[in-house]
Amino acid sequence: MESERYKLLLNRVKELEKKVEQLRISRRVLMNLVAQLEKEKADQVLPLIEENRRLKKANNRYAQILWSKNQQIAELTFWDKPEVKS
């Protein structure tokens, strides 16, 4: 009776040890997948960040050109106004 219980408990321990080992393997696989996904994400995001910087720089240059042209237009329209005589 006691030996049967001992055998059952031994079998149960072995089953649980197998499950623990399977969980460890599953965890490693999942961690590798997460690492791979993070790398892929970084590989996709980096070019987008670079393009964003380039577009911001181009936008800044364009805004400066527009500002300069608007100033020129304002100066030309100021000097071209006829004087109002009272």
N, CA, C and O atoms as a DFTB+ gen file, in Angstrom:
344 C
 N C O
     1  1       0.833      -1.192       0.000
     2  2       0.000       0.000       0.000
     3  2       0.874       1.251       0.000
     4  3       0.697       2.172      -0.797
     5  1       1.809       1.237       0.918
     6  2       2.716       2.380       1.017
     7  2       3.590       2.485      -0.228
     8  3       3.868       3.588      -0.700
     9  1       4.024       1.350      -0.760
    10  2       4.877       1.371      -1.951
    11  2       4.087       1.809      -3.190
    12  3       4.643       2.450      -4.083
    13  1       2.807       1.470      -3.248
    14  2       1.970       1.915      -4.371
    15  2       1.820       3.436      -4.350
    16  3       1.929       4.099      -5.381
    17  1       1.580       3.951      -3.205
    18  2       1.449       5.414      -3.057
    19  2       2.766       6.093      -3.430
    20  3       2.788       7.135      -4.086
    21  1       3.851       5.477      -2.998
    22  2       5.175       6.015      -3.320
    23  2       5.395       6.024      -4.838
    24  3       5.900       7.002      -5.390
    25  1       5.012       4.926      -5.508
    26  2       5.153       4.836      -6.967
    27  2       4.283       5.890      -7.663
    28  3       4.719       6.531      -8.619
    29  1       3.064       6.058      -7.178
    30  2       2.167       7.066      -7.760
    31  2       2.753       8.467      -7.608
    32  3       2.722       9.282      -8.531
    33  1       3.282       8.716      -6.428
    34  2       3.878      10.034      -6.195
    35  2       5.120      10.235      -7.059
    36  3       5.349      11.327      -7.578
    37  1       5.917       9.186      -7.211
    38  2       7.095       9.274      -8.080
    39  2       6.694       9.565      -9.524
    40  3       7.307      10.394     -10.195
    41  1       5.664       8.876      -9.987
    42  2       5.170       9.109     -11.347
    43  2       4.663      10.540     -11.504
    44  3       4.905      11.204     -12.511
    45  1       3.962      10.982     -10.487
    46  2       3.427      12.362     -10.523
    47  2       4.567      13.375     -10.558
    48  3       4.507      14.358     -11.296
    49  1       5.594      13.137      -9.768
    50  2       6.757      14.031      -9.755
    51  2       7.421      14.044     -11.128
    52  3       7.788      15.107     -11.628
    53  1       7.578      12.875     -11.741
    54  2       8.192      12.792     -13.076
    55  2       7.354      13.548     -14.110
    56  3       7.892      14.265     -14.954
    57  1       6.039      13.381     -14.035
    58  2       5.145      14.105     -14.954
    59  2       5.309      15.618     -14.784
    60  3       5.409      16.365     -15.757
    61  1       5.334      16.037     -13.543
    62  2       5.471      17.473     -13.273
    63  2       6.834      17.994     -13.729
    64  3       6.928      19.111     -14.238
    65  1       7.875      17.208     -13.553
    66  2       9.203      17.615     -14.022
    67  2       9.221      17.757     -15.541
    68  3       9.831      18.682     -16.077
    69  1       8.547      16.830     -16.237
    70  2       8.454      16.921     -17.700
    71  2       7.719      18.199     -18.108
    72  3       8.127      18.905     -19.030
    73  1       6.627      18.473     -17.398
    74  2       5.863      19.688     -17.710
    75  2       6.694      20.943     -17.471
    76  3       6.636      21.893     -18.252
    77  1       7.467      20.941     -16.387
    78  2       8.333      22.088     -16.097
    79  2       9.354      22.264     -17.218
    80  3       9.601      23.385     -17.663
    81  1       9.942      21.171     -17.670
    82  2      10.925      21.245     -18.760
    83  2      10.269      21.761     -20.042
    84  3      10.853      22.573     -20.760
    85  1       9.061      21.289     -20.323
    86  2       8.336      21.775     -21.505
    87  2       8.048      23.268     -21.387
    88  3       8.152      24.008     -22.366
    89  1       7.689      23.700     -20.196
    90  2       7.430      25.123     -19.982
    91  2       8.701      25.948     -20.181
    92  3       8.651      27.044     -20.739
    93  1       9.832      25.424     -19.725
    94  2      11.104      26.128     -19.924
    95  2      11.412      26.270     -21.406
    96  3      11.835      27.330     -21.868
    97  1      11.193      25.184     -22.146
    98  2      11.437      25.230     -23.593
    99  2      10.479      26.225     -24.243
   100  3      10.886      27.032     -25.079
   101  1       9.214      26.166     -23.858
   102  2       8.222      27.095     -24.415
   103  2       8.599      28.537     -24.110
   104  3       8.461      29.419     -24.957
   105  1       9.068      28.764     -22.909
   106  2       9.475      30.124     -22.523
   107  2      10.632      30.595     -23.392
   108  3      10.633      31.732     -23.865
   109  1      11.624      29.722     -23.606
   110  2      12.760      30.097     -24.454
   111  2      12.301      30.417     -25.872
   112  3      12.750      31.390     -26.478
   113  1      11.407      29.590     -26.388
   114  2      10.891      29.826     -27.743
   115  2      10.169      31.169     -27.799
   116  3      10.378      31.952     -28.725
   117  1       9.328      31.430     -26.817
   118  2       8.592      32.696     -26.790
   119  2       9.531      33.891     -26.656
   120  3       9.335      34.913     -27.314
   121  1      10.546      33.767     -25.811
   122  2      11.506      34.862     -25.644
   123  2      12.266      35.115     -26.947
   124  3      12.527      36.263     -27.304
   125  1      12.619      34.042     -27.653
   126  2      13.286      34.207     -28.951
   127  2      12.365      34.892     -29.955
   128  3      12.804      35.746     -30.726
   129  1      11.092      34.517     -29.943
   130  2      10.127      35.158     -30.842
   131  2       9.968      36.636     -30.512
   132  3       9.916      37.476     -31.411
   133  1       9.893      36.951     -29.231
   134  2       9.773      38.355     -28.816
   135  2      11.000      39.138     -29.260
   136  3      10.873      40.248     -29.776
   137  1      12.183      38.570     -29.065
   138  2      13.415      39.247     -29.478
   139  2      13.432      39.463     -30.984
   140  3      13.839      40.522     -31.461
   141  1      12.992      38.462     -31.728
   142  2      12.946      38.574     -33.187
   143  2      11.960      39.660     -33.613
   144  3      12.256      40.450     -34.510
   145  1      10.800      39.703     -32.981
   146  2       9.802      40.723     -33.313
   147  2      10.309      42.124     -32.987
   148  3      10.077      43.064     -33.746
   149  1      10.999      42.260     -31.860
   150  2      11.549      43.569     -31.498
   151  2      12.598      44.021     -32.509
   152  3      12.658      45.200     -32.858
   153  1      13.424      43.089     -32.980
   154  2      14.433      43.430     -33.978
   155  2      13.764      43.849     -35.285
   156  3      14.156      44.846     -35.892
   157  1      12.754      43.091     -35.719
   158  2      12.031      43.435     -36.943
   159  2      11.378      44.807     -36.813
   160  3      11.395      45.603     -37.751
   161  1      10.808      45.073     -35.655
   162  2      10.168      46.375     -35.421
   163  2      11.201      47.489     -35.516
   164  3      10.958      48.516     -36.149
   165  1      12.353      47.284     -34.884
   166  2      13.418      48.292     -34.934
   167  2      13.893      48.495     -36.368
   168  3      14.160      49.622     -36.783
   169  1      13.998      47.401     -37.127
   170  2      14.424      47.500     -38.523
   171  2      13.412      48.278     -39.363
   172  3      13.791      48.948     -40.325
   173  1      12.147      48.195     -39.012
   174  2      11.115      48.928     -39.743
   175  2      11.028      50.377     -39.288
   176  3      10.769      51.266     -40.098
   177  1      11.239      50.621     -38.010
   178  2      11.063      51.961     -37.454
   179  2      12.230      52.883     -37.813
   180  3      12.021      54.070     -38.068
   181  1      13.445      52.355     -37.836
   182  2      14.622      53.188     -38.080
   183  2      14.537      53.963     -39.399
   184  3      14.779      55.170     -39.396
   185  1      14.202      53.322     -40.531
   186  2      14.070      54.105     -41.768
   187  2      12.970      55.168     -41.681
   188  3      13.095      56.243     -42.269
   189  1      11.907      54.870     -40.954
   190  2      10.825      55.844     -40.806
   191  2      11.286      57.051     -39.997
   192  3      10.920      58.186     -40.303
   193  1      12.086      56.807     -38.972
   194  2      12.622      57.912     -38.169
   195  2      13.524      58.786     -39.027
   196  3      13.453      60.013     -38.962
   197  1      14.377      58.149     -39.834
   198  2      15.275      58.903     -40.711
   199  2      14.481      59.719     -41.728
   200  3      14.803      60.880     -41.978
   201  1      13.449      59.119     -42.312
   202  2      12.625      59.842     -43.280
   203  2      11.906      61.006     -42.606
   204  3      11.778      62.081     -43.193
   205  1      11.444      60.800     -41.393
   206  2      10.776      61.859     -40.647
   207  2      11.724      63.037     -40.424
   208  3      11.333      64.191     -40.602
   209  1      12.968      62.752     -40.034
   210  2      13.961      63.820     -39.852
   211  2      14.194      64.584     -41.151
   212  3      14.240      65.814     -41.174
   213  1      14.341      63.813     -42.242
   214  2      14.584      64.438     -43.542
   215  2      13.408      65.335     -43.937
   216  3      13.608      66.448     -44.423
   217  1      12.194      64.850     -43.729
   218  2      11.011      65.631     -44.089
   219  2      10.873      66.879     -43.219
   220  3      10.477      67.936     -43.711
   221  1      11.197      66.765     -41.933
   222  2      11.142      67.938     -41.055
   223  2      12.148      68.990     -41.500
   224  3      11.853      70.185     -41.499
   225  1      13.340      68.533     -41.882
   226  2      14.378      69.454     -42.339
   227  2      13.939      70.153     -43.628
   228  3      14.095      71.367     -43.766
   229  1      13.390      69.379     -44.568
   230  2      12.908      69.953     -45.826
   231  2      11.750      70.909     -45.565
   232  3      11.662      71.962     -46.196
   233  1      10.873      70.555     -44.651
   234  2       9.740      71.407     -44.312
   235  2      10.216      72.725     -43.701
   236  3       9.667      73.787     -43.995
   237  1      11.235      72.649     -42.854
   238  2      11.791      73.846     -42.232
   239  2      12.388      74.776     -43.297
   240  3      12.172      75.988     -43.272
   241  1      13.144      74.183     -44.229
   242  2      13.714      74.995     -45.322
   243  2      12.608      75.653     -46.142
   244  3      12.696      76.833     -46.482
   245  1      11.570      74.886     -46.456
   246  2      10.463      75.412     -47.242
   247  2       9.763      76.552     -46.500
   248  3       9.412      77.562     -47.108
   249  1       9.562      76.396     -45.196
   250  2       8.918      77.448     -44.398
   251  2       9.774      78.710     -44.382
   252  3       9.240      79.817     -44.447
   253  1      11.094      78.559     -44.298
   254  2      11.980      79.725     -44.314
   255  2      11.921      80.442     -45.661
   256  3      11.916      81.672     -45.715
   257  1      11.877      79.672     -46.740
   258  2      11.765      80.277     -48.073
   259  2      10.444      81.029     -48.195
   260  3      10.414      82.155     -48.690
   261  1       9.358      80.415     -47.749
   262  2       8.050      81.083     -47.802
   263  2       8.056      82.367     -46.980
   264  3       7.524      83.388     -47.416
   265  1       8.650      82.319     -45.801
   266  2       8.721      83.498     -44.940
   267  2       9.495      84.612     -45.639
   268  3       9.086      85.773     -45.620
   269  1      10.609      84.247     -46.252
   270  2      11.429      85.228     -46.960
   271  2      10.655      85.834     -48.133
   272  3      10.686      87.048     -48.338
   273  1       9.970      85.000     -48.893
   274  2       9.187      85.495     -50.041
   275  2       8.051      86.402     -49.563
   276  3       7.770      87.424     -50.189
   277  1       7.404      86.038     -48.469
   278  2       6.334      86.880     -47.929
   279  2       6.871      88.237     -47.486
   280  3       6.212      89.261     -47.669
   281  1       8.066      88.242     -46.903
   282  2       8.679      89.514     -46.516
   283  2       8.968      90.369     -47.748
   284  3       8.728      91.577     -47.741
   285  1       9.482      89.742     -48.803
   286  2       9.756      90.480     -50.037
   287  2       8.470      91.059     -50.614
   288  3       8.442      92.211     -51.047
   289  1       7.416      90.266     -50.619
   290  2       6.127      90.742     -51.141
   291  2       5.618      91.898     -50.299
   292  3       5.131      92.892     -50.838
   293  1       5.726      91.778     -48.985
   294  2       5.261      92.845     -48.100
   295  2       6.053      94.128     -48.342
   296  3       5.474      95.214     -48.369
   297  1       7.362      94.016     -48.518
   298  2       8.184      95.201     -48.780
   299  2       7.822      95.833     -50.115
   300  3       7.718      97.056     -50.216
   301  1       7.630      95.011     -51.138
   302  2       7.282      95.545     -52.456
   303  2       5.921      96.232     -52.431
   304  3       5.757      97.299     -53.023
   305  1       4.952      95.639     -51.760
   306  2       3.624      96.257     -51.721
   307  2       3.644      97.517     -50.860
   308  3       2.875      98.445     -51.112
   309  1       4.505      97.567     -49.854
   310  2       4.619      98.765     -49.021
   311  2       5.195      99.917     -49.835
   312  3       4.701     101.041     -49.747
   313  1       6.225      99.656     -50.619
   314  2       6.884     100.721     -51.385
   315  2       6.082     101.117     -52.612
   316  3       6.232     102.236     -53.101
   317  1       5.238     100.237     -53.122
   318  2       4.469     100.541     -54.323
   319  2       3.160     101.262     -54.031
   320  3       2.476     101.664     -54.972
   321  1       2.783     101.441     -52.772
   322  2       1.525     102.107     -52.451
   323  2       1.651     103.592     -52.776
   324  3       2.637     104.237     -52.418
   325  1       0.659     104.112     -53.445
   326  2       0.680     105.563     -53.689
   327  2       0.367     106.305     -52.394
   328  3      -0.382     105.828     -51.541
   329  1       0.958     107.472     -52.279
   330  2       0.708     108.273     -51.078
   331  2      -0.707     108.830     -51.131
   332  3      -1.196     109.227     -52.188
   333  1      -1.342     108.852     -49.995
   334  2      -2.690     109.395     -49.898
   335  2      -2.563     110.861     -49.534
   336  3      -1.966     111.201     -48.512
   337  1      -3.133     111.752     -50.384
   338  2      -3.069     113.188     -50.119
   339  2      -4.361     113.625     -49.466
   340  3      -5.451     113.220     -49.868
   341  1      -4.219     114.458     -48.453
   342  2      -5.397     114.945     -47.762
   343  2      -5.821     116.273     -48.299
   344  3      -6.807     116.843     -47.831
